[in-house]
Structures are given as C-alpha cells and as structure tokens.
Amino acid sequence: MNWIRNERFVSFSDGKAVVLAEIMADSAGDLPDVNDITGKIIAKGSVALDINTGDTYCLNSSGIWKKQSSASPLGTPTSMLIMGTSAGAPIVGNLTVQEDE
C-alpha cells in the first residue's frame, strides 16, 4: 500500500496534474509507477519512504525509483518539506539542517 503524504503541483500533462510528491509505502515493492495514481502524474524528483526499512527513494527522469544513500542531501522523508520559490518553481528543502542564528 502507498499514499501521498505531501504534494506540490508542477503542471498539467494530458489532462492530469503533474505533482512533486512525498510518498509513503509499506515496502519498496509498493512504490507507484509514474501514472499509477488516478488523475496524477508523479514528477521526477519526487521522494518516497519505505516504512518497513526506513530506506528513501527518489524518482529519476526515466521514471525509476532509485534508493538514496545515507549521505543523501535530501535527508529523511519525515524532515522534508515541498515548498515553492517566489517564482513558483518547486524545490525540496531539509528542515533538519536549519540552524538558529
């Protein structure tokens, strides 16, 4: 089983919303294909968490989920926030690296 924890609209394609998504899945085998979610297309750069193992994945430009190393700049999915820049372009930030000044 999988579900979208958070998403950010990117564009429309073929009448579907393209979304940059944070996906939670019971296992890596449950990660969805780009078109598996009704009415949506998952954008490259989307991230996923395998709840059973804690492994993180990122969707590449070929539509393949790639396991990220522990040194990934994305951090853990529970610390991610999908937000927009002032120009509206989606970016992925890591809340765990913010420091008080």
N, C-alpha and C positions, 0 to 999 in steps of 0.2 A: 504494500500500500504506500502511496505517496500523496503529498499535498503541498500546495504553495503557501509558505509562511509569510512571504512578502513579495511584492512585485512592483515594477516601475514600467509604465507604458513607454514604448520606444517609437512605434509607428504602426501603420496598418499594412498588411500584405495579403492579397487575395481575400479581402473581406474579413480577415482575422486580425486581432490585436497582437502585435509582437511585443513581448514583455521580457524585461530583465528580471529574473526571478531568484528567490531563495527557496529551495525545495527541501523538504524533509522526507526521507524514505526509510522504511523499516530495514531495507538492505539495499546493497548496490544493484542487485537484480531488479529492484523496483523503480530504478531511475527511469523517467519517461523519455521517449523519443521526442524530437523537436515538435512534432504535430500530435502527440498523444493526448493533450489536454484540450477538450472541446472548446472551440471558439478562440483558441490562442495558439501562438507560435512562440516557443521558448527561444530567446535571443542568445547568441554566442556570448560568453562571459557570465552566463547565469551560474549560480553555485548551488551545491547540494550537500546535505549531510546524511551519511549512512548512520542511523541511530544505533544500530546494533554494535558497530565497531568504532564509531566516532570519526571515521575517515571522511575527508572532504573531497569534493569533486568540482571541476569547472568544465563547462561545455565549450568545446573548441569550435572553430569555424567550419569544421567538417560535420558537426552535429554529434560528436563523440564525447562522452563524459570521461575526463582524464583525472585520475587520482592525484591529489596535490601532496607534496612533501610537507613534513612538519615545519619546514623553513618557508612555507608559502607566505607571501606578503599579504594574503587575504585574511590571515588569522583563522579563528574558528567561526563557523557559521552563526553561533549564538552571539558573537560580538559584531556581526556585520550589519550595516545599515545601507540600504539602497536609497540614494538621495539624488537630487538634481542640482546641477550647477546653475548659475544665474542665466546661462544660455539655454537651460533646459536639457542639456545632454546628460544622460545617466552616468553616474560614477559609483564605485563601490568604495566605502570607507571602512576603516577598522577603528572601532571605539576604544579598543584596549591600548592603543598607542598614544592616545591623547594625554597630555600632561598639563597640570595646572601651572600657570606662570606666576 
